[in-house]
Amino acid sequence: MAEQNADINGVRICYETIGDPIGQPLLMVMGLSGPMIWWDDELCGLLADRGFYVIRFDNRDCGRSQAMTGRASLIGSLLRQPPPYSLNDMADDAAGLLDHLGVESAHVTGVSLGGMIAQTLAIRHPAKVRSLVSVMSTTGNKFVGWPNPRVLPYLLGKAPAGRDGYIEASLATFRVIGSPGFTLDEDRMRVRAARTFDRGINRAGTLRQLEAINAAADRTSRLRRLRIPALVIHGKSDPLVHVSGGKATARAIPDAELILVPGMGHDLPRGVWPTLVDGIDRTAQRVSSRT
């Protein structure tokens, strides 16, 4: 289905669905500054082939969803000043999108910031989340999931000029934060970066999303109260969200499965897709086995 827009809690959210609507709903939540097309079309097709009705969307302040207003300051974020919006607001966007689509509950998968949003969605709207898959994310505990300082200049440096500059900067970033144990498909990355630029770059929005991350409270105690099938996937070579964040997430959620992938960094290379697709499917099947 072509991209559509919905008014969710007063915010315009751009979304797309893939697969048969009678399939099992699967909500896919992307990470910091990542539009929904970062859920690769082919990957979404593999999930649709497994019987999922895939729902992907641009988070607020990203892609073709609404650009928000308010301070966009890294310094303000580090000083823990109140952000323009919170992870709670972003999770409520996801819940509102399910309501808009007439979906009572869905399996939910999120990566990085998307994993934080997915966790928050399960905490705030437990009836809407059938199962949870949290990928290369963390709990909000400031003592786990820390970034390697060497990657920060690539994320917080001066914005590149123009389309070609954005494409080259994107490649440079993923050469640093990506998966050393897997091949980086540079041609595919260039196409993705070009599509991302053409859909709209929102530098201020990235900073506001980062503020929401930094302002969020530790979710550990609330994750312990979840009673849904859960899977945590994390790369052993992740330089942006240290593997300790994934381990802490799996410890917090009762009976969560943990997969640590050797050579995986902070991206989803094609070589990780089978682990992800099988894991989402297996975790969804655990819901059926409980009923």
N, C-alpha and C positions, 0 to 999 in steps of 0.2 A: 504494500500500500504506500502511496506517496506521502511525503511529510505533511503533517497537519498541525494546526495550532489549537490550543485550548486555553481558556481563561481559568487558571487554578489559583484560588485564594488571592485573586486580584493580580496575578502575575501571568503573562503570556508564556506558555511552555510549548515548545516545538517537539513533536514526537513522531514516531513511525512504528508501524506494526509489521511483522514478518511471520508468515506461516498461517495455518488454518485457525480461525477464531474459536473452533471447538476444541483446540488443543489445550494443554495445560499452560496457563498464563505464566510467563517468565519475564520479570521486570529486570532490566539491565541498567545499572547505574555507573556512569563513568566518573573518572577522577578529576583532579585539579586542572582546570582550563581545557579539559578534553570534551569535545562534542560527541554526540552519539555515534558518528561515523567511525570513531576509534574502536567501537565494537565492529570489527571487520565484517563486511557483507557476507563473505564466505563462511566465517565463523557463525554468524547468525543463521545462515542457511543450514549448517550442520546441526544446530540446535533445533531448527524447525523440522529437520528430517527425523529427529528423535521424538517428535510429537509435541514440541513446545510452541506456544503462541508467543513469539518474542515481541516485547515492548521495549523500545529504546528511546531515549529522549535527551535533549540538551538541558543540563541543569540551568537554573536561573544564572544570569550573568555570563552565559557562554553560548557560542554558536548562534543559532537563530532564535533562541529563547530571549526573553526580555532582559535588556541591560538595566541594572538597578542603579540607584543613586546613593549618595552618601560618601563619607570619607573612604579613600582607598590608599591607606598608608601602611607600609611595612613597619615603620617605627611605632605607629599606634598599635599595630597588632602585637609587636614584641612587648609593648608596655601594658598589654592586656586591657586596653581601653574597650568599652562596649562596641561590638561590631555593628555594621548596618543591618545585618541579619545573622541568623545562627544556623547550626546544623539542624536544629529542631525545625526551623522554617523550611529548610531544603528537604527534610524527611516528609514534612507535611505536603510539600509540592508533589512528592512521589505518591503519597497516599491519595491526594486529590486527583492525580492523573488516573489512578486505578478506578476511583469513583466515576470520573468522567467517561471512562471506557465501559462502565458497568461491570467491572471485575471486583468481586467481593474479596478475593484473596489471591495471592500469587506467590510463586517461588521467586526469590529475590537474590540477585548476584550483583556485587559491587566490587570495584577495584580502587584501592588507594583511598582518596576522599570518598569515592563511591561506596567503598566498604564501610566507612564511617557513617555515611548516610543510611546505608542498608541496615547497619546495626541499630541506628537511632530509630529507623522506621519500625523495626521489630520491637523495640522497647516501647515506643509511643503508641503504636497501632498493632498490637500483637495479633489481633484477629485477621489482619490483612496479609500476614506473612506465613506461608505454608512451610517454607524451608529457607535457610540462609546460607549463602556461599560468600565468604569474605576473602578477598584476594589482595595480597601485598598491602595490607592495612594494619591498623593498630587500635588500641582501646581508648586512647586519650590519656593514658598514664604517661606523664612526661619523662619517666625513667626508662621507658621502652620505646622501640620504634624510632629512635633518633636518626637524623640524616648524617651522612658523612659530609663534613664541611667542604670537601673538595667539589661537591656537586652543586653547592649553592650559587656560585657565580653563573652557572648555566641557566638556573631557574630565575634568578633575581637580577641578572645583568640588564644592560641597556637593551631596549627593544630593537630588533633589526628593522632596517628600512626596506619596505616594499615586499612584493611577493617572493622574488628570488632570495632576498635576504632572509625571509622567514623560513623558506624551505631549507636553506643551508644551516641556519641556526637550529632548526628542529633536528636535522641529521646530526649535528655536532652534539646536541643534548643527549640524544639516544645512544650515541656512541659511548657516552660516559655513564648514563644511568641504565642502559640496556643490559641484555643478558650475555655475559662473556662466554657462556657455554653453548650458545646457539648462534647461528648465522644471522646477521642483520641484513635483511633484504632491502638494500638501499633504494632500488627502483620502486619497490612498493611503498617505502617510506616517503619518497619524494611525491608520489601520487597522493598519498594521504595528506601530506603537509600542504600540497597545493589545494586540495579539496577543503581542508580546514581553513586556509586563508580566504578562499573564495566564499565560505559560509560566514565569515566575519571573525575578526580577532578583537578581543575585549581585554586589554591589558589591565585596566582598572578593575574589571570584574574578577580577574585572577587574584588580584590583591585582596578584594573583598572576600572571595572564597577562602583565601589563606587566613584572613582575620577570623572567619567563622571556625576554621580548624583550631587556631591557637586559643580561641576563647572557650572552646568546648570543655566541659568537665570530664573527668575520668568516668568512663562508662562501665568499669569492671563490675561493680556491685550490682548494677542493673542487668548486665549481661548474664550474671549468675542466676537470674530469675527466669531466663528464657527456657521454654520447654518445647523447642522445635528442633527437628533435624538440622544440623549445621556442619559445614565443612569450611576449613581454613586452608588456603593455599598460599605459600610464601616462598620466594626464591632465597636460596642460601647466599646468593651474591648480590642482594638488593642493597645498593648504596644510598637510596633515598629514604626508605622506611626499613630500618634494620630488622633482621629476622626475629629479633626479640619481640617485636610488635605482633607478629603472627603467632608466635608461641604463647604470648600472654592472652591473645584473643581466644585461642583454642583452650587454654586452661580455664578461662572465665566462663565459657558457654558449656553447660552440662552435656557430656557425651559427644562433644564435637570431635569430628575427625580432623586430623592435621596431616597435611602433605607438605613436606619441605623439598623443593625441587633444586637439585644441584645445578649450578651454572645459570640459574634464572636470576635476572636483575629486576628492574622496575619497569617491565613491559610484558607484552604477551606475544612472544614470537610464535611462529607457526608450530614449532616443535613442542610447545606447551599446550597447544589446542586439544590434543587427545586427552591429556590429564584433566583439563578444564571441563570439556564436554562430558567425559565419562563421570567426572565428579559431580557436576550439576545433575546429571541423570540419576546417578546412584543416590544422591541426597534426596532428590524428589521421590524416588521409589521408597525411601525410608518412611515417608509420610503415609504411603499406601499400606505399608506393612504394619503401621500402628493402628490402622482403622479396622 
